[in-house]
Amino acid sequence: MKEELKENIIVLLIFVLIIGALVFWIMSSRSAPEEEDDVRYRIPLGNSPRLGDIEAPVVVVQFSDFECPYCGAFALQSFPIIREKYIDTGQVLFIYKQYPLTRIHLKAYRAALAAACAAEQDSFWEYHDILYENIDALEIGDLQNYASILELDTERFEKCFIGEELKSRVLEEMQAGIDASVTGTPTFFFNGRKVTGALSPEAFGAEVEAELTE
């Protein structure tokens, strides 16, 4: 009886090993999941602020947050060099999209609304710069004061900003980021290929070159 039980156990173990090997072979024979570098997202450009030639071979979309220190570092340190080297030379069309991380940056949404209102007066990039230069001063009064410093039509700005007239536009851009699996800022898309983090001019240039040689 004991001998028969022992044989049954051995047969069961062999069976389990065969099944395990079969499962392993099936799993390993499947194609590997697509790497993030191979994914190309379709980002709607809409009316988002932009710089560069509309016919540029590389379209870069940035999702950013005005209260994000990494976004600020990119805007103040890297972007001026990138703008001169890649945007002004016609290689890159650069699109900025609002992506305030409202759960951790309580003033970012307000700043996004204010920047959208500045864009209505063709002053987005000037307002963009002043916000990142004053990243720790984003109260309502500060945002209003920056409009005055830039000599915007303050009455028009107030109506747009306080009345949240462009709320739907900001929310649309945030939704575009959600649809493209954006989880943090800054996040960039080079012809739809996602790259995360505050890129140095050298890193940004490498991504542009990768697109130009593809």
N, C-alpha and C positions, 0 to 999 in steps of 0.2 A: 504493500500500500504506500509506504514511504517512497519506494523507488518510482512508483507510478506518479506520485505527486511531484517528485523532483523532475521527472521528464516533462510533465506538463508545464512546470515553471520555466524550464529551459526553452520549450517551444514558444511559450508566451513572450519570453525575453527576445527571442530571435524575431518573432513577429513584430514586436514593438520597434526593434532596431531597423527592420526592413521598412516599416511605415515611416519612421523618422528619416531614414535616408531618402525615401521617395519624396517626402515633403520638402526636404532640403534641396533636392534636385529641381523640383518644380519652382521653388522660390528663387533659387539662384539663376534659373534659366529665364526668368522674367526680365524685361528691359528695365534698366535703372531709372528711377524717377528723374524728371527733368530738372537740371540744375537751375538755380535762380538766374545765373548769367545768360541762360538760353531763353528765358521768358521775356516776351516783348508785350508790354502793356499798351493799350490804346488810351491815351490820355486826351480827353476833349480840351482843346485850347481855349475855346470860348472867347470872352473879352478880357482875359487876364492880362495884367501888365506885361509888356515884352520889350526886349531890346534886340536889335540886330536885323539882318536881312531876312525877309520872309522866305527867300529862296535858298537860305543857307543849308548845306548838306547835313548838318547835325542840329537837331532840335533838342534842347535841354529844358526840361521842366523841373523846377524846384518847388517842393512843398516845404513851407517854412513857418516859423512862429516868432512873433516879435518879442516874446519874453524868454526865448530860448538862448542861453549863453553861447552854445555852439553855433547857432545860426548867426548870432552877433559877430562871433569871431570870423566866420566865413565872410559875412557882409563887409566887415571893416578891413580885414587883412588880406583875404584872398581875392574877393570879387573885383576890386579896382584893377588888379593885374590881369585877371581873367577877361575882364571887359575890354581892356586895351589890346590884349594879345589874340583873343579868339572871337569876341563879339564884334568889335569895331573893324576887324579885318574880313568879316563876311563868312567866317567858318561856322559860327554858332548863332542860332536864334534862341534867345534865352527867355523863358516864360516863368513868371513868379506866381505861385498859387498859395493862398492862405490855408494854413493848417494849424490853427491854434489848439494847443493841447490843454483843453479847458479843465481837465481834472487836476492838473498840477500847476498850471499857469493861469491864475484867476483874472489877470488883466489882459491876457493875450487876445481874447475875443473882441474886447473893446478896441484894442489897438488895431486889429484887423479891420473893423468897421471904419475907424478913422482913416486908415490908409486907403480903403476903397473910396471913401469920400474925397480924399486928396486926389486920387486917380481921376475922378470926374472933372477935376480942374487941371488935368494934365500935369500933375505934380507928384505922381506916385513915387518916383525914384528919389526925389529930394526928401519926401516925407519918410520913405523907407530908411534913408541914411540917418535922418535926425532921430528916428525911433531907436535904431540900433546904437547910436551914439549915446542915447539916454535910456538904456534898457532898464534901469532901476527907477525911472520916473515915468510911469505910464498911467497915472491917475487921470480922471476925466479932465481936470483943469490943465494938466500937462499936455494932453492931446489937443486941447483947444488952443493952448498957448503956441504949440508948434505950428498950427495953421496960421496964426498971426505972424510968427517969425518969418514964415515963407511967403507972407503977404497974399494969402489966399483970400477969396471972397468969404469973409468969416460968417456972414449971415447965411449964405448958401451952405457953407460947411456945417454950421450949427444945425440947420434944418435937416441936412442929410445924416449927420452923425447922431444927434440926440433922437431924431425920429426913426433911426435905424432903417433908413430907406433902402439901403443896399444889403440888408440882412440876408435876403434870398441868394444873392450872389456869393456871399461868404459861405453860406451853407452848401451851395452847389460845389464850390471848390473843395470844401471839407469832404463832401460825399465822393468827389472824384478821387481824393486821396484814400478814402476807405475802400473804394472799389479797386484801387491799385495796390491794396495791402500795405499801405503806409502805416507804420506803427510808431515812428519817431521822427524827429526833425534835427537837422535838415535831411531830406531824402531827395535824390535827383533821379531823373529818368533821361538817359542818353538814347535818343531815338526809341524810347519805350523800354530800354533796359535799365533796371533799377540798381542804383548805387547809393548806399547810405553813409552818413557821416559828413563832418565838415571837411571838405576836400581842400587840400593845398593847391596852389596853382599848378604844381607839377603833377599831382594826382589827377586833377581835372584835365590837364593837357593830355595825359596818358589815355584817359577815357575817350577824349575827342579823337585822338590818333587811332584808337582801336576801331572807332566807327568809320573813320575815313578810309581805313585800309581793309574794311570788311568786304 
